[in-house]
Amino acid sequence: MERTVCELFAGVGGFRCGLNSIKSKDFKLSSETWRTVWFNQWEPGKKKQWAHDCYVKHFGTALDLNGDDTTNMDIASVDKAAIPDHNLLVGGFPCQDYSVARSLNGEKGIEGKKGVLWWSIWDILKAKSPPFVLLENVDRLLLSPSKQRGRDFGIILACLAAEGYAAEWRVVNAAEYGEVQRRRRTFIFAYKKETHFAQSLGLRKDVLSVSGILGKKGFFAKVFPVNDIAPAQVLPAELPGDIADVSDSFSFEFANSGIMFDGSVYTVRTQPEGSPSETLGDIIEKDEVDKKYFIPGKRLYFTDPASDHSDETEEELPAESRRTWQYIKGAKRKYRTAANGHRYVYSEGAVPMIDEWDKPARTMLTSEGSFNRSTHIVRDYASHKIRILTPREAERIQGFPDDWTDTGMPEKFRYFCMGNALVVPLIARMGSSIKKIFRAEPRAKPRA
């Protein structure tokens, strides 16, 4: 099967870097082993599309079947029929409210909330019918919304089932498989039931067979090995046949691993076989770092450096104390006033002040590099003074080549793009397995 791919919500090209094992920003396009026939990246509300510009700078653009460049358009407005045919659809889409309602004329199907990007994915699946799909989302997708646990993920699985797909999922903590970041994400690998890969799994509706797929034979079991699964631990469920019924009434406690086929769902909590992770010390810059990244002493601490909390229920701290990293990362107690005038005590726990070299990074957010509780601050390798991460170190944490985002965008957007990105080496691992799957697939007949 030809290795053609369509990359949605492409960001700065994480899927493409991973699938093609790109290690340097000076790579040659001719070295790519997957042919990206089309991509889309559009940041709503942004006058300057920095991520799209970065992608195009590295890879160039891609025209649709009408000869138009629609790669920087709202995906909802793109003509899905004009997207070139592809055998693998990939994308990291946001966790949103996927609930649906019946249309005014019930025979015409369902209507999802406007602006929810899953519906554009589903429209592409209906229009282009790619045999394989690889998607990424946050780990909380499996349990949302809080008032109807599992509904949103159930809707996604029901949509895939309606288009003839089976689907595996796995929540992967990158650090548990050797990477330098404790980042948990849900990955979904879907495949048409008529593919050779689906047939080779021998999909049968019994927990013994399913436990073998989830533990040894399946896609994620081979890419991200887990400890042995006891069949008795596998929990089954059935999706309602109508997607609107899923939205109205379905609820299920999805575990971190599972599979869906023919409307039947099987899930189990797996434990990673894993491997030792890299650490911040492995990726920290060893050469001299620009002074602008270092934190002045007066911005580090406002009191005893050993203190990790503040209590403002008796007396408020001065503004300069609140502008220190010790304050923002420390535990707090302070009064706040609700919108209705009610006064209450707000409290939050402490996070580590300094991220040490001997541990993997915490999950990187889009606020990285700013004065924020979630921002990493580290000891500089050369001077041991305290500073924030450099954009290059942020890229290394996500597995991108050095200076990948150094394409003219402001530094705050370099951090933002990395906080939005995925862990590239995880995609490389999955890409290697998908290549083997494609080699075993018969060459597809041309679409009519």
Phi, psi and chi 1 to 4 in degrees:
 res  aa     phi    psi   chi1   chi2   chi3   chi4
   1 MET       -  135.9  177.2  177.2  -76.3      -
   2 GLU   -68.0  137.2 -174.1 -179.1    6.4      -
   3 ARG   -86.4   81.2  -69.3 -164.7  -67.5  -94.4
   4 THR  -110.8  141.6   51.5      -      -      -
   5 VAL  -138.6  146.2   60.9      -      -      -
   6 CYS  -119.1  126.5  172.2      -      -      -
   7 GLU  -111.9  114.1 -175.1  175.4   11.0      -
   8 LEU   -98.2  152.7  -57.0  179.5      -      -
   9 PHE    48.0   53.0  -35.3  116.9      -      -
  10 ALA   -72.7  -18.5      -      -      -      -
  11 GLY    57.2 -131.4      -      -      -      -
  12 VAL   -99.3   16.0  -64.7      -      -      -
  13 GLY    98.7   33.3      -      -      -      -
  14 GLY   -61.3  -46.0      -      -      -      -
  15 PHE   -61.7  -43.5  -89.7  102.1      -      -
  16 ARG   -66.8  -40.2 -169.7  159.2  176.8  176.2
  17 CYS   -62.3  -42.2  -75.6      -      -      -
  18 GLY   -69.5  -47.9      -      -      -      -
  19 LEU   -60.0  -34.3  -70.9  172.6      -      -
  20 ASN  -100.7    7.6  -66.3  -71.3      -      -
  21 SER    50.2   48.2  -61.4      -      -      -
  22 ILE   -78.3  123.3  -66.3  171.6      -      -
  23 LYS  -109.2  -15.2  -53.1  -66.6 -174.2 -174.6
  24 SER  -138.4  145.1  167.6      -      -      -
  25 LYS   -68.6  -12.6   69.4  171.4 -174.4  176.1
  26 ASP   -98.0   22.1  -62.5  -39.6      -      -
  27 PHE   -62.0  162.4   77.9  103.0      -      -
  28 LYS  -102.0  134.1  -57.6  -63.9 -176.2 -175.2
  29 LEU   -56.1  -31.5  -76.7  173.3      -      -
  30 SER   -66.5  -14.9   59.5      -      -      -
  31 SER   -84.3  -10.1   68.8      -      -      -
  32 GLU   -66.2  137.7  -69.7 -171.3  -74.3      -
  33 THR  -100.3   -6.9   57.0      -      -      -
  34 TRP  -117.4  140.0  -71.3   81.3      -      -
  35 ARG   -99.1  109.6 -177.4  165.4   64.0   89.3
  36 THR   -82.1  111.2  -60.3      -      -      -
  37 VAL   -85.6  -21.8  -63.0      -      -      -
  38 TRP  -167.9  152.1 -169.2   76.3      -      -
  39 PHE  -144.8  167.1   71.6   93.0      -      -
  40 ASN  -145.0  131.9 -178.1  -92.0      -      -
  41 GLN  -146.3  117.0  166.8   56.5   33.8      -
  42 TRP  -143.8  123.2  178.7   70.5      -      -
  43 GLU  -100.1  109.0 -167.3   73.0   37.9      -
  44 PRO   -63.4  142.0   20.3  -31.0      -      -
  45 GLY    78.6    4.3      -      -      -      -
  46 LYS  -105.0  124.8  -58.0  -70.3 -173.9 -176.9
  47 LYS   -69.6  -39.1  -69.6 -176.6  177.8  178.9
  48 LYS  -106.1  121.6 -175.4   64.5  175.6  175.4
  49 GLN   -93.1   76.9  -63.3  -74.0  -44.2      -
  50 TRP   -63.4  -43.1  -66.3  112.0      -      -
  51 ALA   -63.8  -45.6      -      -      -      -
  52 HIS   -60.9  -42.3  178.5  -91.9      -      -
  53 ASP   -62.5  -39.1  -69.0   -8.6      -      -
  54 CYS   -63.7  -45.0  177.7      -      -      -
  55 TYR   -58.7  -48.2 -169.0  106.3      -      -
  56 VAL   -66.4  -36.2  170.8      -      -      -
  57 LYS   -60.3  -37.8 -177.8  175.3  178.8   63.7
  58 HIS   -83.6  -38.2  -70.6  -61.4      -      -
  59 PHE  -117.1  -13.3  -60.9  113.7      -      -
  60 GLY    81.0  178.5      -      -      -      -
  61 THR   -99.7 -175.9 -165.8      -      -      -
  62 ALA  -146.3  131.4      -      -      -      -
  63 LEU   -91.6  150.3  -56.9 -178.6      -      -
  64 ASP   -83.5 -177.0   65.9   15.1      -      -
  65 LEU   -68.3  -15.1  -64.8  178.6      -      -
  66 ASN   -89.5   -0.3  -63.8  -34.9      -      -
  67 GLY    82.9   13.1      -      -      -      -
  68 ASP  -102.4  150.9  -62.6  -37.0      -      -
  69 ASP   -93.7  101.9 -175.0   -9.3      -      -
  70 THR  -112.0   19.5   53.2      -      -      -
  71 THR   -71.9  -18.4   60.4      -      -      -
  72 ASN  -117.6   37.0 -167.4 -146.9      -      -
  73 MET  -109.7  155.6  -73.7  175.5   52.9      -
  74 ASP   -54.6  122.0 -179.9   -6.4      -      -
  75 ILE   -58.4  -29.3 -172.3   64.5      -      -
  76 ALA   -64.5  -26.4      -      -      -      -
  77 SER   -95.3   -2.4   65.1      -      -      -
  78 VAL   -77.7  138.1  169.9      -      -      -
  79 ASP   -70.5  107.2  177.9    5.2      -      -
  80 LYS   -65.7  -30.8  -50.5  -56.4 -172.5  -67.3
  81 ALA   -67.6  -22.0      -      -      -      -
  82 ALA   -86.9   -3.9      -      -      -      -
  83 ILE   -72.4  131.5  -65.1  173.4      -      -
  84 PRO   -59.1  148.9  -25.0   35.0      -      -
  85 ASP   -60.7  147.6  -68.3  -15.4      -      -
  86 HIS  -153.5  158.4   49.1  -84.8      -      -
  87 ASN  -102.4  -12.3  -70.3  -38.0      -      -
  88 LEU  -138.7  122.8  176.1   65.2      -      -
  89 LEU  -104.5  128.1  177.6   70.7      -      -
  90 VAL  -128.4  155.7  -58.2      -      -      -
  91 GLY   172.9  147.1      -      -      -      -
  92 GLY  -107.0  105.5      -      -      -      -
  93 PHE  -106.6  154.5   63.0  109.0      -      -
  94 PRO   -75.6  155.2   27.3  -34.5      -      -
  95 CYS   -81.1  115.9 -175.9      -      -      -
  96 GLN  -132.5 -174.3  -62.3  171.9  -77.9      -
  97 ASP   -86.3  109.1 -178.7   -8.3      -      -
  98 TYR   -94.4   10.9  -55.8  107.0      -      -
  99 SER   -59.7  152.5   60.4      -      -      -
 100 VAL  -130.2  165.2  -59.8      -      -      -
 101 ALA  -135.8  154.5      -      -      -      -
 102 ARG   -69.8  142.9  -61.2 -172.0 -170.5  -78.9
 103 SER   -68.5  165.7   55.6      -      -      -
 104 LEU   -56.1  -37.3  -66.3  177.7      -      -
 105 ASN  -102.4  101.5 -177.7  -14.0      -      -
 106 GLY   -52.7  -29.6      -      -      -      -
 107 GLU   -67.6  -16.5  -67.1   78.3   25.6      -
 108 LYS   -91.8    7.1  -67.9 -176.0  179.3  178.6
 109 GLY    99.1 -145.1      -      -      -      -
 110 ILE  -121.1  163.8   60.0  170.9      -      -
 111 GLU  -129.5  124.2  -66.0  176.9  -14.3      -
 112 GLY   -94.9  166.6      -      -      -      -
 113 LYS   -63.7  139.0  -68.9  179.2  178.3  -69.6
 114 LYS   -66.0  144.8  -70.4 -176.0  178.1  179.6
 115 GLY    85.4   -4.1      -      -      -      -
 116 VAL   -84.6  118.3  174.1      -      -      -
 117 LEU   -71.9  -19.2  -60.8 -179.6      -      -
 118 TRP   -58.7  -35.1  167.6 -107.7      -      -
 119 TRP   -66.6  -29.2  -55.4  123.4      -      -
 120 SER   -70.4  -37.7  -69.7      -      -      -
 121 ILE   -60.6  -46.8  -63.9  175.5      -      -
 122 TRP   -62.7  -40.4 -164.5   27.3      -      -
 123 ASP   -60.7  -38.8  -73.3  -17.9      -      -
 124 ILE   -68.3  -40.3  -66.3  171.4      -      -
 125 LEU   -60.5  -39.3  -63.9 -179.7      -      -
 126 LYS   -71.2  -35.8  -71.6 -175.0  -74.9 -172.0
 127 ALA   -81.0  -37.5      -      -      -      -
 128 LYS  -111.8  -22.2  -51.0  -51.9  -62.1 -174.3
 129 SER    50.9   51.1 -162.9      -      -      -
 130 PRO   -63.4  142.3   26.8  -36.0      -      -
 131 PRO   -69.0  -23.7   19.0  -28.8      -      -
 132 PHE  -134.6  147.2  -65.8   95.2      -      -
 133 VAL  -140.5  134.1 -177.8      -      -      -
 134 LEU  -129.9  118.0  178.2   62.0      -      -
 135 LEU  -125.7  155.5  -57.2  171.5      -      -
 136 GLU  -132.3  142.5 -179.3 -111.2   19.1      -
 137 ASN  -153.5  173.8 -153.7  -58.9      -      -
 138 VAL   -72.5  160.4  -64.5      -      -      -
 139 ASP   -68.9  -26.4   58.1  -17.7      -      -
 140 ARG   -71.0   -9.0   69.8  176.3 -179.0  -86.9
 141 LEU   -52.2  -37.1  169.9   67.0      -      -
 142 LEU   -66.7  -23.7  -60.5 -177.4      -      -
 143 LEU  -114.6    4.0  -61.6  176.7      -      -
 144 SER   -88.9  151.8   68.7      -      -      -
 145 PRO   -82.3  167.8   33.5  -36.7      -      -
 146 SER   -65.3  -26.4   58.4      -      -      -
 147 LYS   -87.8   -7.1  -66.4 -177.2  179.0  179.1
 148 GLN  -151.1   70.3 -168.8 -178.2  -23.4      -
 149 ARG   -50.2  129.7  -65.7  -73.9 -168.2 -177.0
 150 GLY    86.6   -4.9      -      -      -      -
 151 ARG   -60.7  -48.0 -179.8 -156.7   69.0 -170.6
 152 ASP   -64.6  -43.2  -69.6  -14.6      -      -
 153 PHE   -68.3  -34.8 -167.2   53.7      -      -
 154 GLY   -61.1  -38.8      -      -      -      -
 155 ILE   -63.1  -44.5  -70.4  171.9      -      -
 156 ILE   -60.4  -46.4  -70.9  171.4      -      -
 157 LEU   -63.6  -38.9  -66.6  179.4      -      -
 158 ALA   -66.0  -38.1      -      -      -      -
 159 CYS   -62.1  -44.1  -69.8      -      -      -
 160 LEU   -63.1  -42.7  -70.0  169.1      -      -
 161 ALA   -61.5  -38.9      -      -      -      -
 162 ALA   -63.5  -25.1      -      -      -      -
 163 GLU   -99.3   12.5  -61.0  -51.3  -47.2      -
 164 GLY    83.8   24.3      -      -      -      -
 165 TYR  -102.3  146.6  -69.9   93.4      -      -
 166 ALA   -97.7  156.4      -      -      -      -
 167 ALA  -146.7  133.3      -      -      -      -
 168 GLU  -105.3  153.3  -60.5  177.4   38.3      -
 169 TRP  -139.3  157.2   71.2   88.0      -      -
 170 ARG  -155.1  133.1  172.2   76.8   68.9   80.2
 171 VAL   -88.0  120.4  177.1      -      -      -
 172 VAL  -115.7  126.3  178.1      -      -      -
 173 ASN   -93.3  113.7 -178.5  -20.6      -      -
 174 ALA   -56.6  -36.6      -      -      -      -
 175 ALA   -66.1  -24.7      -      -      -      -
 176 GLU   -77.7   -7.6  -68.7  175.6  -23.2      -
 177 TYR  -124.7   37.1  -71.0   95.1      -      -
 178 GLY    92.6   -3.1      -      -      -      -
 179 GLU   -91.0  172.8  -57.4  -51.2  -39.4      -
 180 VAL   -97.8   15.8   70.6      -      -      -
 181 GLN  -140.0  134.5 -175.8 -180.0 -173.9      -
 182 ARG   -84.8   72.5  -61.7 -171.3  -66.9  -92.6
 183 ARG  -114.1  119.1 -168.1  179.2 -171.0   90.4
 184 ARG  -101.7  124.8  -71.1  167.2   52.7   86.8
 185 ARG  -139.4  148.2  -71.0  -65.6 -175.4  -93.6
 186 THR   -88.9  126.1  -59.8      -      -      -
 187 PHE  -112.0  139.6  -70.8   96.8      -      -
 188 ILE  -122.4  126.0  -54.9  165.6      -      -
 189 PHE  -118.0  113.7 -175.3   60.3      -      -
 190 ALA  -114.0  148.0      -      -      -      -
 191 TYR  -149.2  143.3   35.5   88.0      -      -
 192 LYS   -61.3  142.5  -71.0  -74.4 -169.3  177.1
 193 LYS   -68.0  -19.2  -68.6 -177.3  -64.2 -177.6
 194 GLU   -88.2   -3.3   64.8  -92.7   20.0      -
 195 THR   -67.2  156.1   59.3      -      -      -
 196 HIS   -59.5  -37.6  174.3   78.5      -      -
 197 PHE   -61.6  -46.9  178.1   71.2      -      -
 198 ALA   -61.5  -42.9      -      -      -      -
 199 GLN   -63.8  -35.3  -62.2  -63.4  -43.8      -
 200 SER   -68.9  -22.6   70.7      -      -      -
 201 LEU   -78.0  -19.5  -66.5  177.6      -      -
 202 GLY    61.7   55.8      -      -      -      -
 203 LEU   -62.6  115.2  -59.1  173.0      -      -
 204 ARG  -134.0  145.8  -62.1 -164.7  -54.3  -83.5
 205 LYS   -84.8   68.4  -66.3 -170.4  176.8 -174.7
 206 ASP  -148.4  145.4   66.7   85.8      -      -
 207 VAL   -68.1  -26.6  -65.9      -      -      -
 208 LEU   -65.6  -47.4 -178.3   61.0      -      -
 209 SER   -63.3  -44.5  173.9      -      -      -
 210 VAL   -64.8  -39.5  166.2      -      -      -
 211 SER   -62.6  -33.0   64.3      -      -      -
 212 GLY   -67.2  -36.7      -      -      -      -
 213 ILE   -68.5  -47.8  -66.7  170.8      -      -
 214 LEU   -70.5  -25.4  -62.3  179.5      -      -
 215 GLY   -98.5  -27.6      -      -      -      -
 216 LYS  -137.5  -46.5  -61.6  -66.2 -178.5 -175.4
 217 LYS   -90.4  -26.7  -66.5  172.1   55.7 -179.7
 218 GLY   -72.8  174.7      -      -      -      -
 219 PHE   -59.7  -55.2  174.7   74.8      -      -
 220 PHE   -70.9  -30.9  -70.8  115.2      -      -
 221 ALA   -61.8  -34.0      -      -      -      -
 222 LYS   -81.3  -33.3  -70.0 -175.3  175.7  179.9
 223 VAL   -80.9  -41.8  179.2      -      -      -
 224 PHE  -126.5   85.3  -56.9  114.5      -      -
 225 PRO   -58.5  147.0  -22.5   33.4      -      -
 226 VAL  -128.6  163.9  -65.6      -      -      -
 227 ASN   -67.4  164.2  -65.0  -26.4      -      -
 228 ASP   -56.0  143.9  -69.8  -17.8      -      -
 229 ILE  -108.0  131.8  -63.8  172.5      -      -
 230 ALA   -86.0  125.9      -      -      -      -
 231 PRO   -53.5  -31.8  -27.9   35.7      -      -
 232 ALA   -65.2  -17.6      -      -      -      -
 233 GLN   -85.0  -11.2  -64.1  174.5  -32.0      -
 234 VAL   -78.2  124.7  178.1      -      -      -
 235 LEU  -103.7  126.5  -60.8  178.1      -      -
 236 PRO   -97.7  159.5   33.1  -31.6      -      -
 237 ALA  -157.4  162.5      -      -      -      -
 238 GLU  -119.3  132.1  -70.0  -67.7  -35.0      -
 239 LEU   -80.1  137.7  -68.3  169.4      -      -
 240 PRO   -57.1  147.7  -23.5   33.7      -      -
 241 GLY   -69.5  -20.8      -      -      -      -
 242 ASP  -106.3  128.9 -173.0  -73.9      -      -
 243 ILE   -63.4  -34.9  -66.1  171.6      -      -
 244 ALA   -63.7  -34.7      -      -      -      -
 245 ASP   -67.5  -35.8  -70.4  -21.4      -      -
 246 VAL   -59.6  -46.1  178.9      -      -      -
 247 SER   -62.5  -37.9 -177.4      -      -      -
 248 ASP   -77.0  -38.3  -70.8  -17.9      -      -
 249 SER  -136.0  -12.4   59.9      -      -      -
 250 PHE   -76.4  135.6 -179.1   78.2      -      -
 251 SER  -148.4  137.3 -179.9      -      -      -
 252 PHE  -161.5  142.1 -173.6   60.1      -      -
 253 GLU   -88.0   87.5  -69.3  -73.8  -28.9      -
 254 PHE   -68.4  133.0  -72.7  102.6      -      -
 255 ALA   -89.6 -177.6      -      -      -      -
 256 ASN   -75.2   -9.3   65.9  -22.4      -      -
 257 SER  -135.0  151.9  -62.6      -      -      -
 258 GLY   176.5  178.8      -      -      -      -
 259 ILE  -149.8  148.6 -171.5  170.1      -      -
 260 MET  -129.9  132.3  178.7  -78.0  -59.7      -
 261 PHE  -152.5  143.3   55.9   92.3      -      -
 262 ASP    51.2   35.7  -64.0  -30.2      -      -
 263 GLY    79.8   -3.1      -      -      -      -
 264 SER   -96.6  136.9  -65.5      -      -      -
 265 VAL  -116.3  137.3  171.3      -      -      -
 266 TYR  -133.7  130.9  -59.9   86.3      -      -
 267 THR  -138.3  151.7 -169.2      -      -      -
 268 VAL  -155.7  147.1   65.7      -      -      -
 269 ARG   -86.1  118.5 -178.6  156.3  -60.8  -78.3
 270 THR  -105.8  156.1   54.8      -      -      -
 271 GLN  -114.4  128.5  -63.5  -64.4  -34.1      -
 272 PRO   -67.1  137.5   25.4  -34.1      -      -
 273 GLU   -69.6  -40.9 -152.5  170.2   80.5      -
 274 GLY    58.6 -176.7      -      -      -      -
 275 SER  -157.5  157.8   56.9      -      -      -
 276 PRO   -58.0  140.3  -22.4   33.5      -      -
 277 SER   -85.2  159.0   65.5      -      -      -
 278 GLU   -71.0  168.8  -74.4 -166.9   88.9      -
 279 THR  -127.6  169.5   66.0      -      -      -
 280 LEU   -58.5  -33.2  -78.6  167.9      -      -
 281 GLY   -62.4  -25.9      -      -      -      -
 282 ASP   -74.1  -27.2  -65.1  -39.7      -      -
 283 ILE  -111.9   -7.2   62.2   90.6      -      -
 284 ILE   -65.8  143.7 -162.5  165.7      -      -
 285 GLU   -66.2  131.9  -67.0 -156.8   51.6      -
 286 LYS   -92.0  -22.1  -55.0  -57.5 -168.5  -69.1
 287 ASP   -83.5  174.9  -63.0  -31.1      -      -
 288 GLU   -62.9  136.4 -174.6  176.5  -11.0      -
 289 VAL  -108.6  142.8  169.7      -      -      -
 290 ASP   -53.9  139.6 -165.9  -57.5      -      -
 291 LYS   -61.8  -21.8  -68.0 -179.9 -179.7  179.0
 292 LYS   -65.6  -17.7   66.4 -177.7  178.2 -179.0
 293 TYR   -86.4  -10.8  -59.4  109.5      -      -
 294 PHE   -83.5  148.9  -71.4   84.1      -      -
 295 ILE  -100.4  122.5  -58.6  170.5      -      -
 296 PRO   -60.2  147.2  -19.7   30.8      -      -
 297 GLY   -54.3  -38.0      -      -      -      -
 298 LYS   -70.1  -15.9   64.0 -178.5 -179.3  180.0
 299 ARG   -92.9   -7.6  -66.9  -65.6  -52.4  -80.3
 300 LEU   -82.8  -56.2  -83.2  173.5      -      -
 301 TYR  -127.2  148.0  -56.6  104.1      -      -
 302 PHE  -115.5   -8.6   69.4   90.8      -      -
 303 THR  -150.5 -158.7 -174.1      -      -      -
 304 ASP   -52.4  123.3 -178.1   -9.7      -      -
 305 PRO   -56.9  -21.5  -26.7   35.8      -      -
 306 ALA   -78.2  -14.1      -      -      -      -
 307 SER   -77.8  137.6  175.7      -      -      -
 308 ASP  -125.3   25.9   64.1   -4.4      -      -
 309 HIS  -153.5  162.2   68.5  -80.1      -      -
 310 SER  -139.6  146.3   60.7      -      -      -
 311 ASP  -129.1  109.1 -169.5  -24.1      -      -
 312 GLU  -107.0   20.1  -63.5 -177.1   86.3      -
 313 THR   -75.8  -18.6   56.4      -      -      -
 314 GLU   -98.8  -42.9  -64.2  -66.3  -29.4      -
 315 GLU  -151.5  131.3 -178.3  179.5    1.2      -
 316 GLU   -72.9  146.3  -71.7 -169.7   -5.4      -
 317 LEU   -78.5  152.3  -69.3  169.2      -      -
 318 PRO   -66.9  159.0   21.4  -31.3      -      -
 319 ALA   -58.4  -37.6      -      -      -      -
 320 GLU   -66.1  -28.3   59.4  -94.3   25.0      -
 321 SER   -69.5  -37.2  -64.9      -      -      -
 322 ARG   -71.7  -16.3  -69.5 -167.2 -174.3  129.5
 323 ARG   -90.6   19.7  -71.2 -165.8  -69.4  -93.9
 324 THR  -105.4  153.7   61.0      -      -      -
 325 TRP   -66.8  -33.1  -70.6   92.8      -      -
 326 GLN   -59.6  -41.6 -178.1 -175.9   36.6      -
 327 TYR   -69.5  -49.8  173.8   81.8      -      -
 328 ILE   -68.7  -29.5 -160.9  169.8      -      -
 329 LYS   -91.8  -12.5  -75.2  179.4  173.6  -80.1
 330 GLY   -81.9  167.2      -      -      -      -
 331 ALA   -68.5  150.0      -      -      -      -
 332 LYS  -139.1  149.0  -59.2  173.3 -171.6   63.9
 333 ARG  -136.9  125.0  -81.1  171.9   51.8   84.6
 334 LYS  -158.6  158.7   59.2 -173.0  -61.1 -176.3
 335 TYR   -82.4  141.6  -77.8  110.1      -      -
 336 ARG  -134.1  160.3  -76.0 -173.9  175.3  174.6
 337 THR  -119.6  124.1  -56.9      -      -      -
 338 ALA   -72.6  168.6      -      -      -      -
 339 ALA   -60.5  -28.7      -      -      -      -
 340 ASN   -86.6    5.9   61.8    4.5      -      -
 341 GLY    93.5   -6.8      -      -      -      -
 342 HIS   -70.3  131.1  171.8   68.1      -      -
 343 ARG   -98.6  131.5 -163.4  164.4 -176.6 -112.6
 344 TYR  -142.4  164.5   65.6   97.9      -      -
 345 VAL   -93.2  118.9  174.1      -      -      -
 346 TYR   -93.4  137.1  166.4   80.2      -      -
 347 SER  -140.7  151.9   62.7      -      -      -
 348 GLU  -150.3  153.8   66.0 -178.8   -1.2      -
 349 GLY   -82.0  172.7      -      -      -      -
 350 ALA   -86.4  152.2      -      -      -      -
 351 VAL  -116.2  157.6  -62.5      -      -      -
 352 PRO   -55.3  133.6  -25.5   34.8      -      -
 353 MET   -65.9  -50.2  174.2   75.2  172.1      -
 354 ILE  -119.9  132.8  -63.0  172.1      -      -
 355 ASP   -87.5  111.4  -65.7  -81.8      -      -
 356 GLU   -78.8  160.2  -58.7  -67.1   -3.8      -
 357 TRP   -67.3  -24.2  -62.4  -15.0      -      -
 358 ASP   -87.3    9.1   62.1  -12.3      -      -
 359 LYS  -127.8  155.8  -64.4  179.9  176.0   64.7
 360 PRO   -70.0  162.2   23.6  -31.6      -      -
 361 ALA   -67.8  155.3      -      -      -      -
 362 ARG   -74.8  174.1  -68.1  171.7  -72.5  103.0
 363 THR   -60.5  126.3  -59.7      -      -      -
 364 MET   -81.3  132.5 -172.9 -179.3  -60.3      -
 365 LEU  -110.3  171.2  -55.6 -179.5      -      -
 366 THR   -68.6  -15.7   54.2      -      -      -
 367 SER   -85.9    2.8   56.8      -      -      -
 368 GLU   -51.0  138.9 -174.6   67.1   43.1      -
 369 GLY    91.5  -16.3      -      -      -      -
 370 SER   -94.8  170.6   66.8      -      -      -
 371 PHE   -74.8   93.0 -178.5   57.3      -      -
 372 ASN  -152.9  146.8 -170.8  -74.1      -      -
 373 ARG   -55.5  -33.5  -84.5  167.8   64.9   85.7
 374 SER   -82.8  -14.8   63.9      -      -      -
 375 THR   -65.4  137.0  -74.5      -      -      -
 376 HIS   -77.4  134.7  -65.2   75.9      -      -
 377 ILE  -123.8  137.8   59.8  174.4      -      -
 378 VAL  -133.8  166.6  -62.9      -      -      -
 379 ARG   -86.5  127.8  -59.0 -179.4 -165.0  -83.5
 380 ASP   -62.9  140.7 -178.4   62.4      -      -
 381 TYR   -65.6  -42.9 -174.7   84.1      -      -
 382 ALA   -79.4  -44.5      -      -      -      -
 383 SER  -104.9  -16.8   68.4      -      -      -
 384 HIS    66.5    9.8  -75.3 -132.9      -      -
 385 LYS   -77.3  162.2  -67.2 -179.8  179.9  179.9
 386 ILE   -91.1  136.0  -53.4  -56.8      -      -
 387 ARG  -153.4  170.7   60.4  173.5  175.1   81.9
 388 ILE   -83.0  169.4   63.3  172.8      -      -
 389 LEU   -68.1  151.2  -64.8  173.4      -      -
 390 THR   -84.5  159.4   66.3      -      -      -
 391 PRO   -56.2  -34.7  -27.1   35.9      -      -
 392 ARG   -65.2  -40.3 -177.4  179.5  -68.3  172.1
 393 GLU   -67.2  -36.1  -72.0  165.2  -22.1      -
 394 ALA   -61.6  -40.6      -      -      -      -
 395 GLU   -63.8  -40.7  -69.0  165.1  -19.5      -
 396 ARG   -65.3  -37.5  -69.8  176.0 -179.2  177.9
 397 ILE   -61.3  -35.0  -73.0  172.4      -      -
 398 GLN   -88.9   -4.5  -68.4  -73.3   42.9      -
 399 GLY    84.7   16.3      -      -      -      -
 400 PHE   -83.9  158.6  -79.3   85.3      -      -
 401 PRO   -61.8  150.5  -21.6   33.0      -      -
 402 ASP   -54.5  135.4  -77.8    0.2      -      -
 403 ASP    64.2   23.0  -62.2  -39.8      -      -
 404 TRP   -57.4  -38.7 -175.2 -101.2      -      -
 405 THR   -94.9    8.7   55.3      -      -      -
 406 ASP   -83.3   68.9 -173.0   13.4      -      -
 407 THR  -121.3   20.4   54.9      -      -      -
 408 GLY   106.8   -9.1      -      -      -      -
 409 MET   -76.3  151.2   70.2  174.6   76.0      -
 410 PRO   -59.6  151.8  -21.4   32.3      -      -
 411 GLU   -59.1  -35.7  -79.8 -159.5  -15.3      -
 412 LYS   -62.6  -29.4   68.4  176.5 -177.5  178.0
 413 PHE   -79.3  -25.6  -76.1  102.9      -      -
 414 ARG   -62.6  -44.8  -66.1 -175.6   66.5 -176.6
 415 TYR   -64.5  -43.5  -69.0  114.8      -      -
 416 PHE   -57.9  -46.1  178.9   87.1      -      -
 417 CYS   -62.6  -37.0  -73.3      -      -      -
 418 MET   -71.4  -37.5  -74.1  -59.8   99.4      -
 419 GLY   -63.6  -28.3      -      -      -      -
 420 ASN   -85.7  -13.4 -104.4  -11.6      -      -
 421 ALA   -83.3  178.1      -      -      -      -
 422 LEU  -112.5  171.2   38.7   71.9      -      -
 423 VAL   -82.1  105.3 -179.8      -      -      -
 424 VAL   -57.6  -43.4  171.3      -      -      -
 425 PRO   -61.3  -27.4  -26.3   36.5      -      -
 426 LEU   -65.3  -39.6  -64.3 -175.1      -      -
 427 ILE   -66.7  -37.2  -55.8  -58.3      -      -
 428 ALA   -61.0  -42.0      -      -      -      -
 429 ARG   -62.3  -46.0  -70.2  178.0   65.3  149.2
 430 MET   -67.1  -37.6  -72.2 -175.9  -89.2      -
 431 GLY   -61.3  -38.6      -      -      -      -
 432 SER   -61.8  -40.1  -65.8      -      -      -
 433 SER   -70.3  -38.1 -173.2      -      -      -
 434 ILE   -66.4  -34.8  -63.5  172.7      -      -
 435 LYS   -58.2  -43.5  -78.3 -177.7 -177.7  178.4
 436 LYS   -63.6  -39.5  -65.3  176.7 -176.9  177.1
 437 ILE   -62.6  -43.9  -69.4  170.1      -      -
 438 PHE   -64.8  -37.6  -88.5   43.8      -      -
 439 ARG   -62.8  -29.9  -78.7 -163.0  -68.5  -92.8
 440 ALA   -85.3  -10.7      -      -      -      -
 441 GLU   -82.5  139.5  -67.4  -68.9  -32.5      -
 442 PRO   -65.2  150.5   23.8  -33.1      -      -
 443 ARG   -62.9  128.9 -176.1  172.4  -68.3  -85.7
 444 ALA   -68.9  145.4      -      -      -      -
 445 LYS   -75.7  147.3  -64.9  179.0 -179.2  178.4
 446 PRO   -57.3  140.9  -21.8   33.0      -      -
 447 ARG   -69.0  140.9  -72.6  167.5   62.9   96.0
 448 ALA   -66.9      -      -      -      -      -
